[in-house]
Amino acid sequence: MDEAVKGDPVPRRFVFTFSVPSADEWGNVARGTLLPNTYRIIFLNKTASGYRFTSPYSPSIPASSKPCGSDWQVQLGDDAYHRVLQRLLNLLCTDSSSALKQSALFVLNWNEDSSAAPFLKAALNLPGVGSNPTLRMLILSDLLHWKDSSVLPLAEADLFDQSVQSPFFPKSNLALAVSSLDPQISIPLLARVLKLPQPDERVAAARFLEYTSSQAALDVLLSALDDPDRQVQFAIMQSLGNLTNQHQWRPDSIDSDSHWDACINHWREFEKQSRTVAQ
């Protein structure tokens, strides 16, 4: 232990025992194990007999013991929260594995950690980050969700460049982040994603068009109702039902049954009626 970020100082070396409980009522699985020879920030509470994990379900997060360097200009703050955040993000400056850097980015919360944006934007210029499609797209997703439109050209390039691929589906994260932008920006972009050759990306677009909460998304979804992939059709009808509050016309599965056929026919008729009203 090299530093107590918050609370009373603790010994540099100490021993404590812990148990790993079963899944909680929401299905969260405890991850109490600490792997040897790893550097992490551990969240502990003092007890009468020693220490215990603050939460056995997320007892620690990855971190770096070293700062990014003397020429690194982005410092997040001196309070405990920002010191933890800085240690977490410093991993991006190291020669750690891509998997470890990904795990650091997965810790970030879109609703709470927007102060990380300046660090992440600067990190895009790091050779081990900017050249890695997965890391780059995860960071672009964060920045877009935090309304940094300056990275939109980079995000568009990654979304529509079919040579940019990753086994971790970060393009779905990009599509989700795009859905949080102004509908005049998000809907045309998601409409283009809905025409891409990969079904997974079309599913993401169909799902996240709903999140625009815009009636303009209806026309885009209806125009793709005859997509050749049933997973895409399923996502389209889910979004249509949620956007129009016609929840009864959402299929329960992709199985070919009477309810599926009824849902498809309903939305085709809905599209015809919408066109008639528009004329």
C-alpha positions in Angstrom: 0.0 0.0 0.0 1.6 3.2 -1.1 -1.0 5.9 -0.3 -4.3 6.4 1.5 -6.3 8.6 -0.9 -9.0 9.2 1.7 -9.3 8.5 5.4 -6.8 7.5 8.1 -3.4 6.3 7.1 -3.0 2.5 7.0 0.1 0.4 7.3 2.2 -0.1 4.2 1.8 -3.9 4.6 -1.2 -5.5 6.3 -3.3 -8.6 6.1 -7.1 -8.9 6.1 -9.5 -11.7 5.4 -12.7 -11.6 3.4 -15.5 -13.8 2.2 -17.0 -13.8 -1.2 -20.8 -13.8 -0.9 -23.2 -15.2 -3.5 -25.0 -13.0 -6.0 -27.1 -10.2 -4.6 -30.8 -9.7 -5.3 -30.0 -8.0 -8.6 -27.8 -10.8 -9.8 -24.5 -8.9 -9.2 -21.6 -11.4 -8.6 -19.0 -10.6 -6.0 -15.5 -10.0 -7.3 -13.6 -10.0 -4.1 -10.4 -11.6 -5.4 -7.3 -9.5 -5.7 -4.8 -10.8 -8.2 -1.1 -10.8 -7.1 1.4 -8.4 -8.6 -1.3 -6.0 -9.8 -1.6 -2.3 -8.9 -5.2 -1.3 -8.0 -7.1 1.2 -5.9 -8.9 -0.7 -3.2 -11.9 0.6 -1.3 -11.8 -0.5 2.3 -13.7 0.3 5.5 -12.1 0.1 9.0 -13.6 -2.4 11.3 -13.0 -3.3 14.9 -10.8 -6.2 13.9 -9.2 -4.7 10.8 -10.6 -3.9 7.4 -13.2 -5.1 5.0 -14.1 -4.3 1.4 -16.5 -1.3 1.1 -18.4 -3.5 -1.4 -17.5 -7.1 -2.3 -19.1 -6.6 -5.7 -16.7 -3.9 -6.8 -13.8 -3.8 -4.3 -11.2 -2.2 -6.5 -10.5 -0.6 -9.8 -7.3 -0.7 -12.0 -4.9 2.1 -11.7 -1.3 3.2 -12.4 1.3 4.1 -9.8 3.0 6.5 -12.2 1.8 9.8 -13.6 1.7 10.4 -17.3 4.9 12.4 -17.3 6.3 15.8 -16.7 5.0 17.2 -20.0 1.4 15.9 -19.4 -0.7 19.0 -19.0 -4.1 17.6 -17.9 -4.5 17.4 -14.1 -7.9 16.7 -12.8 -7.8 18.0 -9.2 -6.6 17.4 -5.7 -9.8 16.1 -4.0 -10.1 12.3 -3.3 -12.4 11.7 -6.2 -10.2 13.3 -8.8 -7.1 11.8 -7.4 -8.7 8.3 -7.9 -9.8 9.3 -11.4 -6.4 10.5 -12.3 -4.8 7.2 -11.1 -7.3 5.3 -13.1 -6.8 7.3 -16.3 -3.0 7.3 -16.0 -3.1 3.7 -17.1 -3.7 5.1 -20.6 -0.2 6.6 -20.6 1.5 3.3 -19.7 2.6 0.3 -21.8 -0.1 -1.8 -20.1 -2.1 -4.2 -22.2 -5.1 -3.0 -24.2 -7.3 -5.2 -22.1 -6.2 -3.4 -18.9 -6.7 0.0 -20.5 -10.2 -1.1 -21.6 -11.0 -2.1 -18.1 -10.1 1.4 -16.9 -12.4 3.0 -19.5 -15.2 0.6 -18.5 -15.1 2.0 -15.0 -16.1 5.5 -16.2 -19.8 6.4 -15.6 -21.4 8.7 -18.2 -23.6 10.2 -15.5 -20.9 11.0 -13.0 -17.4 11.2 -14.6 -17.6 14.0 -17.2 -14.7 15.7 -15.6 -12.5 13.0 -17.2 -13.2 14.5 -20.6 -10.1 16.8 -20.9 -7.9 13.8 -20.0 -9.6 11.5 -22.5 -9.4 14.0 -25.3 -5.7 14.5 -24.7 -5.2 10.7 -24.5 -6.5 10.3 -28.1 -3.0 11.6 -29.1 -1.2 8.9 -27.3 0.2 6.4 -29.8 -1.0 3.3 -27.9 -4.5 4.8 -27.7 -5.3 6.7 -30.8 -4.1 3.8 -33.0 -6.2 1.2 -31.1 -9.7 1.1 -32.6 -11.3 -0.3 -29.4 -9.8 2.3 -27.1 -10.3 5.1 -29.5 -14.0 4.3 -30.0 -14.6 3.9 -26.3 -13.1 7.3 -25.6 -15.0 8.9 -28.5 -18.2 7.5 -27.1 -17.5 9.1 -23.7 -16.7 12.4 -25.3 -19.8 12.4 -27.5 -22.0 11.6 -24.6 -20.5 14.5 -22.8 -21.5 16.8 -25.8 -18.0 17.3 -27.2 -19.0 17.7 -30.8 -15.5 18.5 -31.9 -14.8 14.7 -32.0 -17.8 14.0 -34.2 -15.8 13.7 -37.4 -13.6 11.1 -35.8 -16.6 9.2 -34.5 -18.2 9.3 -38.0 -15.0 8.0 -39.6 -14.9 5.0 -37.2 -18.6 4.3 -37.6 -18.6 4.1 -41.3 -15.2 2.8 -42.1 -15.8 -0.9 -42.5 -12.1 -1.6 -42.1 -12.3 -0.4 -38.5 -13.3 -3.4 -36.5 -13.1 -4.7 -32.9 -14.2 -7.8 -31.2 -15.7 -5.8 -28.3 -18.5 -4.0 -30.3 -17.4 -0.4 -29.5 -19.4 0.8 -32.5 -22.5 0.0 -30.6 -21.2 2.3 -27.9 -20.6 5.0 -30.5 -24.2 4.6 -31.8 -25.5 4.9 -28.3 -23.5 8.1 -27.7 -24.7 9.5 -31.0 -28.3 9.0 -29.8 -27.7 11.4 -27.0 -26.9 14.3 -29.4 -29.4 16.8 -30.8 -31.9 14.8 -33.0 -31.0 16.9 -36.1 -27.5 15.4 -35.8 -28.2 12.0 -34.3 -31.1 10.8 -36.5 -29.4 11.2 -39.9 -26.3 9.5 -38.5 -28.2 6.6 -37.0 -30.2 6.3 -40.3 -26.9 5.7 -42.1 -25.8 3.1 -39.5 -29.2 1.4 -40.1 -28.0 0.7 -43.7 -24.6 -0.7 -42.8 -23.9 -4.3 -43.9 -23.2 -5.7 -40.3 -26.5 -6.8 -38.6 -25.1 -6.0 -35.1 -24.6 -2.4 -36.1 -28.0 -2.2 -37.6 -29.5 -3.6 -34.4 -27.7 -1.0 -32.4 -29.1 1.8 -34.6 -32.6 0.4 -34.4 -32.4 0.2 -30.6 -30.9 3.6 -30.1 -33.1 5.6 -32.4 -35.7 5.1 -29.7 -33.4 7.1 -27.3 -33.6 10.2 -29.5 -37.2 10.5 -28.2 -38.0 12.1 -31.5 -41.0 11.5 -33.8 -38.5 12.0 -36.7 -37.1 8.6 -35.8 -40.3 6.9 -36.7 -39.9 7.4 -40.5 -36.3 6.0 -40.3 -37.5 2.9 -38.4 -40.5 2.3 -40.6 -38.4 2.5 -43.8 -36.2 -0.3 -42.5 -39.0 -2.6 -41.4 -38.3 -5.1 -44.1 -34.6 -5.6 -43.1 -33.5 -9.1 -44.0 -32.2 -9.8 -40.5 -34.9 -10.7 -37.9 -32.9 -9.4 -35.0 -32.9 -6.0 -36.7 -36.6 -6.2 -37.4 -37.2 -7.2 -33.7 -35.2 -4.1 -32.6 -37.1 -1.9 -35.0 -40.5 -3.0 -33.7 -39.4 -2.7 -30.1 -38.4 1.0 -30.7 -41.5 1.7 -32.7 -43.7 0.4 -29.9 -41.9 2.4 -27.3 -41.8 5.6 -29.3 -45.5 5.5 -30.0 -46.6 3.9 -26.7 -48.1 1.0 -28.7 -46.4 -1.6 -26.6 -48.8 -4.4 -27.5 -47.3 -4.3 -31.0 -43.8 -5.4 -29.9 -43.0 -9.0 -30.6 -41.9 -11.2 -27.7 -39.2 -13.0 -29.7 -37.9 -13.4 -33.2 -39.8 -16.6 -33.6 -42.0 -16.8 -36.7 -45.5 -17.0 -35.2 -48.9 -15.3 -35.4 -47.9 -12.5 -33.0 -44.8 -11.7 -35.1 -46.9 -11.6 -38.3 -49.5 -9.4 -36.6 -46.8 -6.9 -35.4 -45.2 -6.7 -38.8 -48.6 -6.1 -40.5 -49.6 -3.5 -37.9 -46.5 -1.4 -38.5 -46.9 -1.7 -42.3 -50.4 -0.4 -41.9 -49.1 2.3 -39.5 -46.6 3.4 -42.1 -49.4 3.7 -44.8 -51.6 5.7 -42.5 -48.7 8.0 -41.6 -48.0 8.7 -45.3 -51.7 9.4 -45.9 -51.7 11.9 -43.0 -48.5 13.6 -44.3 -50.1 14.1 -47.7 
